[in-house]
Amino acid sequence: MALSMEKMDTDYARMKDISTAGGGLYKFVKAVLGYCSVARTIKPKREKVRKNLVENFVGEKFTKNIWWFCVTRWHVWKGTTS
């Protein structure tokens, strides 16, 4: 069930006229619902970025290890033993 402030038949000015605390609570709830809607769209993007960063780090580490292995074993491959 999605919560929405648009379905309510009131606004901040009307809530403030009824009750000062109600007006503040209305603003707070509206802000929290706005945050939640943004968080729902950002969460998958953050997870995708995190996954790509991990894959990039692992790939770089693998590439460096291959490079180091090739450099340290070059004399074996070219047929010299120095």
PDB file of N, CA, C and O in Angstrom:
ATOM      1  N   MET A   1       0.843  -1.179   0.000  1.00  0.00           N
ATOM      2  CA  MET A   1       0.000   0.000   0.000  1.00  0.00           C
ATOM      3  C   MET A   1       0.886   1.239   0.000  1.00  0.00           C
ATOM      4  O   MET A   1       1.645   1.458   0.944  1.00  0.00           O
ATOM      5  N   ALA A   2       0.797   2.031  -1.023  1.00  0.00           N
ATOM      6  CA  ALA A   2       1.583   3.245  -1.123  1.00  0.00           C
ATOM      7  C   ALA A   2       0.851   4.392  -0.434  1.00  0.00           C
ATOM      8  O   ALA A   2      -0.345   4.606  -0.631  1.00  0.00           O
ATOM      9  N   LEU A   3       1.601   5.110   0.367  1.00  0.00           N
ATOM     10  CA  LEU A   3       1.017   6.269   1.045  1.00  0.00           C
ATOM     11  C   LEU A   3       1.210   7.503   0.178  1.00  0.00           C
ATOM     12  O   LEU A   3       2.248   7.665  -0.463  1.00  0.00           O
ATOM     13  N   SER A   4       0.213   8.365   0.163  1.00  0.00           N
ATOM     14  CA  SER A   4       0.287   9.558  -0.659  1.00  0.00           C
ATOM     15  C   SER A   4      -0.433  10.709   0.027  1.00  0.00           C
ATOM     16  O   SER A   4      -1.526  10.543   0.568  1.00  0.00           O
ATOM     17  N   MET A   5       0.192  11.862  -0.004  1.00  0.00           N
ATOM     18  CA  MET A   5      -0.425  13.052   0.585  1.00  0.00           C
ATOM     19  C   MET A   5      -1.464  13.651  -0.360  1.00  0.00           C
ATOM     20  O   MET A   5      -2.319  14.424   0.072  1.00  0.00           O
ATOM     21  N   GLU A   6      -1.397  13.299  -1.650  1.00  0.00           N
ATOM     22  CA  GLU A   6      -2.341  13.866  -2.611  1.00  0.00           C
ATOM     23  C   GLU A   6      -3.767  13.358  -2.384  1.00  0.00           C
ATOM     24  O   GLU A   6      -4.733  14.031  -2.745  1.00  0.00           O
ATOM     25  N   LYS A   7      -3.897  12.180  -1.789  1.00  0.00           N
ATOM     26  CA  LYS A   7      -5.229  11.622  -1.564  1.00  0.00           C
ATOM     27  C   LYS A   7      -5.951  12.315  -0.414  1.00  0.00           C
ATOM     28  O   LYS A   7      -7.169  12.200  -0.277  1.00  0.00           O
ATOM     29  N   MET A   8      -5.204  13.024   0.398  1.00  0.00           N
ATOM     30  CA  MET A   8      -5.829  13.737   1.517  1.00  0.00           C
ATOM     31  C   MET A   8      -6.507  15.003   0.992  1.00  0.00           C
ATOM     32  O   MET A   8      -6.038  15.615   0.033  1.00  0.00           O
ATOM     33  N   ASP A   9      -7.582  15.379   1.611  1.00  0.00           N
ATOM     34  CA  ASP A   9      -8.297  16.581   1.174  1.00  0.00           C
ATOM     35  C   ASP A   9      -7.909  17.790   2.035  1.00  0.00           C
ATOM     36  O   ASP A   9      -8.761  18.611   2.373  1.00  0.00           O
ATOM     37  N   THR A  10      -6.636  17.894   2.384  1.00  0.00           N
ATOM     38  CA  THR A  10      -6.177  19.007   3.199  1.00  0.00           C
ATOM     39  C   THR A  10      -4.800  19.456   2.727  1.00  0.00           C
ATOM     40  O   THR A  10      -4.148  18.771   1.938  1.00  0.00           O
ATOM     41  N   ASP A  11      -4.369  20.601   3.213  1.00  0.00           N
ATOM     42  CA  ASP A  11      -3.042  21.103   2.900  1.00  0.00           C
ATOM     43  C   ASP A  11      -2.441  21.702   4.171  1.00  0.00           C
ATOM     44  O   ASP A  11      -3.071  21.689   5.229  1.00  0.00           O
ATOM     45  N   TYR A  12      -1.235  22.222   4.062  1.00  0.00           N
ATOM     46  CA  TYR A  12      -0.521  22.724   5.235  1.00  0.00           C
ATOM     47  C   TYR A  12      -1.265  23.878   5.906  1.00  0.00           C
ATOM     48  O   TYR A  12      -1.374  23.912   7.132  1.00  0.00           O
ATOM     49  N   ALA A  13      -1.771  24.811   5.125  1.00  0.00           N
ATOM     50  CA  ALA A  13      -2.453  25.974   5.706  1.00  0.00           C
ATOM     51  C   ALA A  13      -3.690  25.546   6.504  1.00  0.00           C
ATOM     52  O   ALA A  13      -3.939  26.054   7.598  1.00  0.00           O
ATOM     53  N   ARG A  14      -4.443  24.625   5.955  1.00  0.00           N
ATOM     54  CA  ARG A  14      -5.641  24.160   6.666  1.00  0.00           C
ATOM     55  C   ARG A  14      -5.255  23.408   7.948  1.00  0.00           C
ATOM     56  O   ARG A  14      -5.880  23.589   8.993  1.00  0.00           O
ATOM     57  N   MET A  15      -4.224  22.567   7.858  1.00  0.00           N
ATOM     58  CA  MET A  15      -3.785  21.828   9.047  1.00  0.00           C
ATOM     59  C   MET A  15      -3.270  22.794  10.118  1.00  0.00           C
ATOM     60  O   MET A  15      -3.518  22.594  11.307  1.00  0.00           O
ATOM     61  N   LYS A  16      -2.552  23.843   9.696  1.00  0.00           N
ATOM     62  CA  LYS A  16      -2.027  24.801  10.659  1.00  0.00           C
ATOM     63  C   LYS A  16      -3.165  25.577  11.322  1.00  0.00           C
ATOM     64  O   LYS A  16      -3.092  25.892  12.510  1.00  0.00           O
ATOM     65  N   ASP A  17      -4.209  25.883  10.564  1.00  0.00           N
ATOM     66  CA  ASP A  17      -5.371  26.567  11.146  1.00  0.00           C
ATOM     67  C   ASP A  17      -6.061  25.694  12.191  1.00  0.00           C
ATOM     68  O   ASP A  17      -6.539  26.195  13.208  1.00  0.00           O
ATOM     69  N   ILE A  18      -6.110  24.396  11.938  1.00  0.00           N
ATOM     70  CA  ILE A  18      -6.740  23.479  12.889  1.00  0.00           C
ATOM     71  C   ILE A  18      -5.874  23.312  14.126  1.00  0.00           C
ATOM     72  O   ILE A  18      -6.366  23.378  15.252  1.00  0.00           O
ATOM     73  N   SER A  19      -4.563  23.093  13.906  1.00  0.00           N
ATOM     74  CA  SER A  19      -3.664  22.841  15.026  1.00  0.00           C
ATOM     75  C   SER A  19      -2.240  23.170  14.614  1.00  0.00           C
ATOM     76  O   SER A  19      -1.799  22.769  13.536  1.00  0.00           O
ATOM     77  N   THR A  20      -1.517  23.892  15.455  1.00  0.00           N
ATOM     78  CA  THR A  20      -0.120  24.217  15.171  1.00  0.00           C
ATOM     79  C   THR A  20       0.706  22.941  15.110  1.00  0.00           C
ATOM     80  O   THR A  20       1.531  22.771  14.212  1.00  0.00           O
ATOM     81  N   ALA A  21       0.485  22.045  16.064  1.00  0.00           N
ATOM     82  CA  ALA A  21       1.215  20.775  16.067  1.00  0.00           C
ATOM     83  C   ALA A  21       0.840  19.946  14.841  1.00  0.00           C
ATOM     84  O   ALA A  21       1.697  19.274  14.266  1.00  0.00           O
ATOM     85  N   GLY A  22      -0.403  19.986  14.443  1.00  0.00           N
ATOM     86  CA  GLY A  22      -0.849  19.259  13.255  1.00  0.00           C
ATOM     87  C   GLY A  22      -0.180  19.777  11.996  1.00  0.00           C
ATOM     88  O   GLY A  22       0.163  19.004  11.102  1.00  0.00           O
ATOM     89  N   GLY A  23       0.005  21.086  11.930  1.00  0.00           N
ATOM     90  CA  GLY A  23       0.696  21.675  10.778  1.00  0.00           C
ATOM     91  C   GLY A  23       2.135  21.204  10.702  1.00  0.00           C
ATOM     92  O   GLY A  23       2.634  20.858   9.631  1.00  0.00           O
ATOM     93  N   GLY A  24       2.806  21.194  11.865  1.00  0.00           N
ATOM     94  CA  GLY A  24       4.189  20.704  11.893  1.00  0.00           C
ATOM     95  C   GLY A  24       4.279  19.230  11.541  1.00  0.00           C
ATOM     96  O   GLY A  24       5.177  18.808  10.812  1.00  0.00           O
ATOM     97  N   LEU A  25       3.346  18.456  12.062  1.00  0.00           N
ATOM     98  CA  LEU A  25       3.326  17.034  11.763  1.00  0.00           C
ATOM     99  C   LEU A  25       3.055  16.799  10.269  1.00  0.00           C
ATOM    100  O   LEU A  25       3.645  15.904   9.664  1.00  0.00           O
ATOM    101  N   TYR A  26       2.173  17.596   9.686  1.00  0.00           N
ATOM    102  CA  TYR A  26       1.876  17.492   8.262  1.00  0.00           C
ATOM    103  C   TYR A  26       3.147  17.721   7.441  1.00  0.00           C
ATOM    104  O   TYR A  26       3.441  16.957   6.521  1.00  0.00           O
ATOM    105  N   LYS A  27       3.898  18.774   7.775  1.00  0.00           N
ATOM    106  CA  LYS A  27       5.139  19.057   7.055  1.00  0.00           C
ATOM    107  C   LYS A  27       6.143  17.911   7.204  1.00  0.00           C
ATOM    108  O   LYS A  27       6.810  17.526   6.244  1.00  0.00           O
ATOM    109  N   PHE A  28       6.239  17.369   8.435  1.00  0.00           N
ATOM    110  CA  PHE A  28       7.178  16.286   8.687  1.00  0.00           C
ATOM    111  C   PHE A  28       6.813  15.041   7.878  1.00  0.00           C
ATOM    112  O   PHE A  28       7.676  14.430   7.249  1.00  0.00           O
ATOM    113  N   VAL A  29       5.545  14.673   7.897  1.00  0.00           N
ATOM    114  CA  VAL A  29       5.102  13.478   7.162  1.00  0.00           C
ATOM    115  C   VAL A  29       5.315  13.671   5.667  1.00  0.00           C
ATOM    116  O   VAL A  29       5.729  12.739   4.978  1.00  0.00           O
ATOM    117  N   LYS A  30       5.043  14.847   5.166  1.00  0.00           N
ATOM    118  CA  LYS A  30       5.244  15.129   3.748  1.00  0.00           C
ATOM    119  C   LYS A  30       6.723  15.007   3.377  1.00  0.00           C
ATOM    120  O   LYS A  30       7.061  14.471   2.321  1.00  0.00           O
ATOM    121  N   ALA A  31       7.598  15.504   4.246  1.00  0.00           N
ATOM    122  CA  ALA A  31       9.034  15.400   3.991  1.00  0.00           C
ATOM    123  C   ALA A  31       9.500  13.944   4.016  1.00  0.00           C
ATOM    124  O   ALA A  31      10.294  13.536   3.169  1.00  0.00           O
ATOM    125  N   VAL A  32       9.015  13.163   4.973  1.00  0.00           N
ATOM    126  CA  VAL A  32       9.404  11.752   5.067  1.00  0.00           C
ATOM    127  C   VAL A  32       8.925  10.978   3.849  1.00  0.00           C
ATOM    128  O   VAL A  32       9.670  10.158   3.312  1.00  0.00           O
ATOM    129  N   LEU A  33       7.708  11.220   3.406  1.00  0.00           N
ATOM    130  CA  LEU A  33       7.207  10.537   2.213  1.00  0.00           C
ATOM    131  C   LEU A  33       8.008  10.926   0.970  1.00  0.00           C
ATOM    132  O   LEU A  33       8.261  10.086   0.106  1.00  0.00           O
ATOM    133  N   GLY A  34       8.400  12.181   0.879  1.00  0.00           N
ATOM    134  CA  GLY A  34       9.247  12.612  -0.236  1.00  0.00           C
ATOM    135  C   GLY A  34      10.605  11.921  -0.205  1.00  0.00           C
ATOM    136  O   GLY A  34      11.117  11.493  -1.239  1.00  0.00           O
ATOM    137  N   TYR A  35      11.188  11.815   0.997  1.00  0.00           N
ATOM    138  CA  TYR A  35      12.470  11.131   1.149  1.00  0.00           C
ATOM    139  C   TYR A  35      12.350   9.665   0.736  1.00  0.00           C
ATOM    140  O   TYR A  35      13.219   9.137   0.043  1.00  0.00           O
ATOM    141  N   CYS A  36      11.282   9.020   1.159  1.00  0.00           N
ATOM    142  CA  CYS A  36      11.089   7.600   0.835  1.00  0.00           C
ATOM    143  C   CYS A  36      10.956   7.378  -0.669  1.00  0.00           C
ATOM    144  O   CYS A  36      11.481   6.401  -1.203  1.00  0.00           O
ATOM    145  N   SER A  37      10.259   8.278  -1.346  1.00  0.00           N
ATOM    146  CA  SER A  37      10.097   8.099  -2.790  1.00  0.00           C
ATOM    147  C   SER A  37      11.437   8.271  -3.510  1.00  0.00           C
ATOM    148  O   SER A  37      11.716   7.560  -4.475  1.00  0.00           O
ATOM    149  N   VAL A  38      12.258   9.203  -3.049  1.00  0.00           N
ATOM    150  CA  VAL A  38      13.586   9.386  -3.638  1.00  0.00           C
ATOM    151  C   VAL A  38      14.469   8.191  -3.309  1.00  0.00           C
ATOM    152  O   VAL A  38      15.197   7.700  -4.172  1.00  0.00           O
ATOM    153  N   ALA A  39      14.410   7.720  -2.067  1.00  0.00           N
ATOM    154  CA  ALA A  39      15.239   6.589  -1.653  1.00  0.00           C
ATOM    155  C   ALA A  39      14.914   5.342  -2.467  1.00  0.00           C
ATOM    156  O   ALA A  39      15.810   4.554  -2.769  1.00  0.00           O
ATOM    157  N   ARG A  40      13.656   5.151  -2.823  1.00  0.00           N
ATOM    158  CA  ARG A  40      13.273   3.984  -3.628  1.00  0.00           C
ATOM    159  C   ARG A  40      13.917   4.025  -5.009  1.00  0.00           C
ATOM    160  O   ARG A  40      14.258   2.978  -5.560  1.00  0.00           O
ATOM    161  N   THR A  41      14.085   5.202  -5.568  1.00  0.00           N
ATOM    162  CA  THR A  41      14.701   5.292  -6.897  1.00  0.00           C
ATOM    163  C   THR A  41      16.219   5.244  -6.819  1.00  0.00           C
ATOM    164  O   THR A  41      16.868   4.785  -7.758  1.00  0.00           O
ATOM    165  N   ILE A  42      16.797   5.709  -5.715  1.00  0.00           N
ATOM    166  CA  ILE A  42      18.256   5.761  -5.602  1.00  0.00           C
ATOM    167  C   ILE A  42      18.845   4.430  -5.157  1.00  0.00           C
ATOM    168  O   ILE A  42      19.966   4.107  -5.551  1.00  0.00           O
ATOM    169  N   LYS A  43      18.144   3.654  -4.361  1.00  0.00           N
ATOM    170  CA  LYS A  43      18.685   2.408  -3.819  1.00  0.00           C
ATOM    171  C   LYS A  43      19.201   1.466  -4.904  1.00  0.00           C
ATOM    172  O   LYS A  43      20.328   0.986  -4.780  1.00  0.00           O
ATOM    173  N   PRO A  44      18.441   1.174  -5.960  1.00  0.00           N
ATOM    174  CA  PRO A  44      18.983   0.278  -6.989  1.00  0.00           C
ATOM    175  C   PRO A  44      20.212   0.861  -7.682  1.00  0.00           C
ATOM    176  O   PRO A  44      21.122   0.128  -8.068  1.00  0.00           O
ATOM    177  N   LYS A  45      20.229   2.187  -7.836  1.00  0.00           N
ATOM    178  CA  LYS A  45      21.387   2.823  -8.473  1.00  0.00           C
ATOM    179  C   LYS A  45      22.622   2.703  -7.596  1.00  0.00           C
ATOM    180  O   LYS A  45      23.714   2.443  -8.102  1.00  0.00           O
ATOM    181  N   ARG A  46      22.469   2.888  -6.291  1.00  0.00           N
ATOM    182  CA  ARG A  46      23.603   2.738  -5.365  1.00  0.00           C
ATOM    183  C   ARG A  46      24.129   1.313  -5.383  1.00  0.00           C
ATOM    184  O   ARG A  46      25.341   1.098  -5.378  1.00  0.00           O
ATOM    185  N   GLU A  47      23.225   0.337  -5.404  1.00  0.00           N
ATOM    186  CA  GLU A  47      23.651  -1.059  -5.440  1.00  0.00           C
ATOM    187  C   GLU A  47      24.399  -1.374  -6.727  1.00  0.00           C
ATOM    188  O   GLU A  47      25.374  -2.124  -6.714  1.00  0.00           O
ATOM    189  N   LYS A  48      23.945  -0.804  -7.835  1.00  0.00           N
ATOM    190  CA  LYS A  48      24.615  -1.027  -9.114  1.00  0.00           C
ATOM    191  C   LYS A  48      26.018  -0.415  -9.108  1.00  0.00           C
ATOM    192  O   LYS A  48      26.968  -1.031  -9.591  1.00  0.00           O
ATOM    193  N   VAL A  49      26.144   0.795  -8.561  1.00  0.00           N
ATOM    194  CA  VAL A  49      27.454   1.443  -8.465  1.00  0.00           C
ATOM    195  C   VAL A  49      28.374   0.629  -7.570  1.00  0.00           C
ATOM    196  O   VAL A  49      29.536   0.411  -7.912  1.00  0.00           O
ATOM    197  N   ARG A  50      27.865   0.175  -6.421  1.00  0.00           N
ATOM    198  CA  ARG A  50      28.674  -0.628  -5.507  1.00  0.00           C
ATOM    199  C   ARG A  50      29.158  -1.910  -6.192  1.00  0.00           C
ATOM    200  O   ARG A  50      30.321  -2.290  -6.052  1.00  0.00           O
ATOM    201  N   LYS A  51      28.271  -2.570  -6.928  1.00  0.00           N
ATOM    202  CA  LYS A  51      28.639  -3.802  -7.630  1.00  0.00           C
ATOM    203  C   LYS A  51      29.718  -3.518  -8.675  1.00  0.00           C
ATOM    204  O   LYS A  51      30.684  -4.271  -8.797  1.00  0.00           O
ATOM    205  N   ASN A  52      29.549  -2.430  -9.429  1.00  0.00           N
ATOM    206  CA  ASN A  52      30.535  -2.083 -10.452  1.00  0.00           C
ATOM    207  C   ASN A  52      31.880  -1.730  -9.843  1.00  0.00           C
ATOM    208  O   ASN A  52      32.919  -2.074 -10.407  1.00  0.00           O
ATOM    209  N   LEU A  53      31.883  -1.048  -8.702  1.00  0.00           N
ATOM    210  CA  LEU A  53      33.141  -0.723  -8.043  1.00  0.00           C
ATOM    211  C   LEU A  53      33.869  -1.982  -7.586  1.00  0.00           C
ATOM    212  O   LEU A  53      35.085  -2.094  -7.742  1.00  0.00           O
ATOM    213  N   VAL A  54      33.123  -2.925  -7.023  1.00  0.00           N
ATOM    214  CA  VAL A  54      33.741  -4.180  -6.582  1.00  0.00           C
ATOM    215  C   VAL A  54      34.301  -4.938  -7.778  1.00  0.00           C
ATOM    216  O   VAL A  54      35.429  -5.428  -7.725  1.00  0.00           O
ATOM    217  N   GLU A  55      33.533  -5.038  -8.847  1.00  0.00           N
ATOM    218  CA  GLU A  55      34.011  -5.748 -10.033  1.00  0.00           C
ATOM    219  C   GLU A  55      35.235  -5.058 -10.627  1.00  0.00           C
ATOM    220  O   GLU A  55      36.164  -5.729 -11.076  1.00  0.00           O
ATOM    221  N   ASN A  56      35.247  -3.738 -10.635  1.00  0.00           N
ATOM    222  CA  ASN A  56      36.382  -2.991 -11.159  1.00  0.00           C
ATOM    223  C   ASN A  56      37.616  -3.240 -10.303  1.00  0.00           C
ATOM    224  O   ASN A  56      38.707  -3.451 -10.833  1.00  0.00           O
ATOM    225  N   PHE A  57      37.451  -3.216  -8.975  1.00  0.00           N
ATOM    226  CA  PHE A  57      38.573  -3.445  -8.073  1.00  0.00           C
ATOM    227  C   PHE A  57      39.143  -4.837  -8.270  1.00  0.00           C
ATOM    228  O   PHE A  57      40.361  -5.000  -8.344  1.00  0.00           O
ATOM    229  N   VAL A  58      38.282  -5.844  -8.356  1.00  0.00           N
ATOM    230  CA  VAL A  58      38.734  -7.221  -8.547  1.00  0.00           C
ATOM    231  C   VAL A  58      39.439  -7.347  -9.890  1.00  0.00           C
ATOM    232  O   VAL A  58      40.474  -8.006  -9.991  1.00  0.00           O
ATOM    233  N   GLY A  59      38.885  -6.721 -10.916  1.00  0.00           N
ATOM    234  CA  GLY A  59      39.506  -6.769 -12.244  1.00  0.00           C
ATOM    235  C   GLY A  59      40.873  -6.129 -12.262  1.00  0.00           C
ATOM    236  O   GLY A  59      41.797  -6.667 -12.872  1.00  0.00           O
ATOM    237  N   GLU A  60      41.027  -4.976 -11.599  1.00  0.00           N
ATOM    238  CA  GLU A  60      42.329  -4.310 -11.537  1.00  0.00           C
ATOM    239  C   GLU A  60      43.329  -5.164 -10.775  1.00  0.00           C
ATOM    240  O   GLU A  60      44.480  -5.286 -11.194  1.00  0.00           O
ATOM    241  N   LYS A  61      42.914  -5.750  -9.678  1.00  0.00           N
ATOM    242  CA  LYS A  61      43.806  -6.590  -8.883  1.00  0.00           C
ATOM    243  C   LYS A  61      44.253  -7.807  -9.702  1.00  0.00           C
ATOM    244  O   LYS A  61      45.424  -8.186  -9.673  1.00  0.00           O
ATOM    245  N   PHE A  62      43.312  -8.411 -10.429  1.00  0.00           N
ATOM    246  CA  PHE A  62      43.641  -9.554 -11.269  1.00  0.00           C
ATOM    247  C   PHE A  62      44.633  -9.149 -12.352  1.00  0.00           C
ATOM    248  O   PHE A  62      45.596  -9.869 -12.616  1.00  0.00           O
ATOM    249  N   THR A  63      44.400  -7.990 -12.985  1.00  0.00           N
ATOM    250  CA  THR A  63      45.291  -7.512 -14.042  1.00  0.00           C
ATOM    251  C   THR A  63      46.686  -7.256 -13.497  1.00  0.00           C
ATOM    252  O   THR A  63      47.674  -7.607 -14.143  1.00  0.00           O
ATOM    253  N   LYS A  64      46.784  -6.649 -12.321  1.00  0.00           N
ATOM    254  CA  LYS A  64      48.101  -6.395 -11.720  1.00  0.00           C
ATOM    255  C   LYS A  64      48.803  -7.701 -11.388  1.00  0.00           C
ATOM    256  O   LYS A  64      50.014  -7.823 -11.579  1.00  0.00           O
ATOM    257  N   ASN A  65      48.046  -8.683 -10.890  1.00  0.00           N
ATOM    258  CA  ASN A  65      48.652  -9.972 -10.570  1.00  0.00           C
ATOM    259  C   ASN A  65      49.157 -10.667 -11.828  1.00  0.00           C
ATOM    260  O   ASN A  65      50.236 -11.259 -11.810  1.00  0.00           O
ATOM    261  N   ILE A  66      48.404 -10.607 -12.911  1.00  0.00           N
ATOM    262  CA  ILE A  66      48.844 -11.201 -14.179  1.00  0.00           C
ATOM    263  C   ILE A  66      50.098 -10.490 -14.671  1.00  0.00           C
ATOM    264  O   ILE A  66      51.056 -11.134 -15.097  1.00  0.00           O
ATOM    265  N   TRP A  67      50.089  -9.155 -14.611  1.00  0.00           N
ATOM    266  CA  TRP A  67      51.258  -8.388 -15.045  1.00  0.00           C
ATOM    267  C   TRP A  67      52.485  -8.777 -14.235  1.00  0.00           C
ATOM    268  O   TRP A  67      53.553  -9.011 -14.802  1.00  0.00           O
ATOM    269  N   TRP A  68      52.345  -8.849 -12.924  1.00  0.00           N
ATOM    270  CA  TRP A  68      53.475  -9.187 -12.063  1.00  0.00           C
ATOM    271  C   TRP A  68      53.966 -10.606 -12.359  1.00  0.00           C
ATOM    272  O   TRP A  68      55.173 -10.850 -12.387  1.00  0.00           O
ATOM    273  N   PHE A  69      53.056 -11.526 -12.575  1.00  0.00           N
ATOM    274  CA  PHE A  69      53.435 -12.894 -12.894  1.00  0.00           C
ATOM    275  C   PHE A  69      54.219 -12.933 -14.198  1.00  0.00           C
ATOM    276  O   PHE A  69      55.231 -13.627 -14.292  1.00  0.00           O
ATOM    277  N   CYS A  70      53.759 -12.191 -15.209  1.00  0.00           N
ATOM    278  CA  CYS A  70      54.441 -12.168 -16.507  1.00  0.00           C
ATOM    279  C   CYS A  70      55.830 -11.560 -16.386  1.00  0.00           C
ATOM    280  O   CYS A  70      56.783 -12.073 -16.974  1.00  0.00           O
ATOM    281  N   VAL A  71      55.959 -10.470 -15.630  1.00  0.00           N
ATOM    282  CA  VAL A  71      57.246  -9.803 -15.475  1.00  0.00           C
ATOM    283  C   VAL A  71      58.237 -10.704 -14.743  1.00  0.00           C
ATOM    284  O   VAL A  71      59.403 -10.794 -15.128  1.00  0.00           O
ATOM    285  N   THR A  72      57.779 -11.359 -13.705  1.00  0.00           N
ATOM    286  CA  THR A  72      58.700 -12.192 -12.923  1.00  0.00           C
ATOM    287  C   THR A  72      59.038 -13.497 -13.621  1.00  0.00           C
ATOM    288  O   THR A  72      60.040 -14.120 -13.268  1.00  0.00           O
ATOM    289  N   ARG A  73      58.258 -13.940 -14.586  1.00  0.00           N
ATOM    290  CA  ARG A  73      58.514 -15.198 -15.292  1.00  0.00           C
ATOM    291  C   ARG A  73      59.016 -14.984 -16.721  1.00  0.00           C
ATOM    292  O   ARG A  73      59.124 -15.946 -17.481  1.00  0.00           O
ATOM    293  N   TRP A  74      59.324 -13.745 -17.096  1.00  0.00           N
ATOM    294  CA  TRP A  74      59.719 -13.447 -18.471  1.00  0.00           C
ATOM    295  C   TRP A  74      60.970 -14.203 -18.869  1.00  0.00           C
ATOM    296  O   TRP A  74      61.061 -14.694 -19.994  1.00  0.00           O
ATOM    297  N   HIS A  75      61.932 -14.305 -17.973  1.00  0.00           N
ATOM    298  CA  HIS A  75      63.179 -14.987 -18.313  1.00  0.00           C
ATOM    299  C   HIS A  75      62.942 -16.472 -18.631  1.00  0.00           C
ATOM    300  O   HIS A  75      63.680 -17.060 -19.422  1.00  0.00           O
ATOM    301  N   VAL A  76      61.933 -17.067 -18.028  1.00  0.00           N
ATOM    302  CA  VAL A  76      61.613 -18.467 -18.308  1.00  0.00           C
ATOM    303  C   VAL A  76      61.009 -18.576 -19.693  1.00  0.00           C
ATOM    304  O   VAL A  76      61.315 -19.519 -20.422  1.00  0.00           O
ATOM    305  N   TRP A  77      60.176 -17.653 -20.067  1.00  0.00           N
ATOM    306  CA  TRP A  77      59.483 -17.702 -21.356  1.00  0.00           C
ATOM    307  C   TRP A  77      60.430 -17.405 -22.526  1.00  0.00           C
ATOM    308  O   TRP A  77      60.286 -17.978 -23.606  1.00  0.00           O
ATOM    309  N   LYS A  78      61.385 -16.519 -22.307  1.00  0.00           N
ATOM    310  CA  LYS A  78      62.276 -16.184 -23.425  1.00  0.00           C
ATOM    311  C   LYS A  78      63.412 -17.171 -23.539  1.00  0.00           C
ATOM    312  O   LYS A  78      64.195 -17.100 -24.486  1.00  0.00           O
ATOM    313  N   GLY A  79      63.522 -18.095 -22.594  1.00  0.00           N
ATOM    314  CA  GLY A  79      64.483 -19.176 -22.711  1.00  0.00           C
ATOM    315  C   GLY A  79      65.808 -18.932 -22.011  1.00  0.00           C
ATOM    316  O   GLY A  79      66.749 -19.707 -22.182  1.00  0.00           O
ATOM    317  N   THR A  80      65.895 -17.876 -21.231  1.00  0.00           N
ATOM    318  CA  THR A  80      67.131 -17.621 -20.476  1.00  0.00           C
ATOM    319  C   THR A  80      66.897 -17.918 -19.016  1.00  0.00           C
ATOM    320  O   THR A  80      65.756 -17.918 -18.554  1.00  0.00           O
ATOM    321  N   THR A  81      67.951 -18.167 -18.296  1.00  0.00           N
ATOM    322  CA  THR A  81      67.845 -18.436 -16.857  1.00  0.00           C
ATOM    323  C   THR A  81      68.749 -17.465 -16.123  1.00  0.00           C
ATOM    324  O   THR A  81      69.868 -17.819 -15.753  1.00  0.00           O
ATOM    325  N   SER A  82      68.293 -16.285 -15.915  1.00  0.00           N
ATOM    326  CA  SER A  82      69.103 -15.311 -15.188  1.00  0.00           C
ATOM    327  C   SER A  82      68.525 -15.049 -13.845  1.00  0.00           C
ATOM    328  O   SER A  82      69.072 -14.251 -13.083  1.00  0.00           O
TER     329      SER A  82
END
